[in-house]
Every structure is written in structure tokens, then in C-alpha cells.
């Protein structure tokens, strides 16, 4: 999956993933959603964001936590 709205710049915000080069991190957006903010509330508070930015931030966070668990065999 391509994340064309997510940027990572080593010299900006310690290299944290941001939205479209803005100083708004994916982490900030995800934390707001987790705290119960609606997309509309986030867009009102951060007018530089677009609805697609929030959606892609959530998709990016989900992809970043994609962990595969492999069960180990029981010792014989």
C-alpha cells in the first residue's frame, strides 16, 4: 500500500511520520481518534488537514503494527 500523504523527514520532528510535510504527526492524529475525536473535530482544530489525511494516518498506523505471530512447536 502506498502512503502518498505520509512523509518522513529526518530533520523535522525527529523523523517522525508526518502528514504531507506538515508539522502534524501521524501519532497526533491517531491519538486524537483514540481519544474519541471525530474527523470533523480534528479538521476544525487542524484546518491544514484533509479528511483523506486522517484516513491515511490510520491506515499507516495499522500497517505499522502488522505483526505476524508464529506459534512455536511444543518440545517433544
C-alpha positions, -999 to +999 in steps of 0.1 A: +000+000+000+014+034-009+012+062+016+015+093-005+003+116+023+028+104+049+062+120+049+093+113+070+120+139+071+150+133+094+153+170+103+116+175+111+101+164+143+129+139+150+120+120+118+085+110+130+060+102+102+040+134+094+011+144+073+021+159+039+052+175+053+032+195+079+043+195+115+013+173+124+024+137+131+006+105+124+009+099+161-010+130+169-038+121+146-041+086+158-041+097+195-069+122+188-090+095+171-082+071+200-094+098+224-127+099+207-123+129+185-144+128+153-129+135+119-149+168+120-134+179+153-099+171+141-104+190+109-118+220+128-088+221+152-063+214+124-075+233+093-045+223+072-056+186+074-079+170+050-102+140+056-080+118+035-050+127+057-068+114+087-078+082+069-043+076+057-028+082+091-050+055+105-041+031+076-004+039+081-006+032+119-024-001+112+002-012+087+030-002+111+015-026+137+010-055+113+026-082+134+027-119+124+026-143+153+041-178+147+034-204+174+064-224+184+062-262+185+059-277+219+091-295+230+089-333+223 
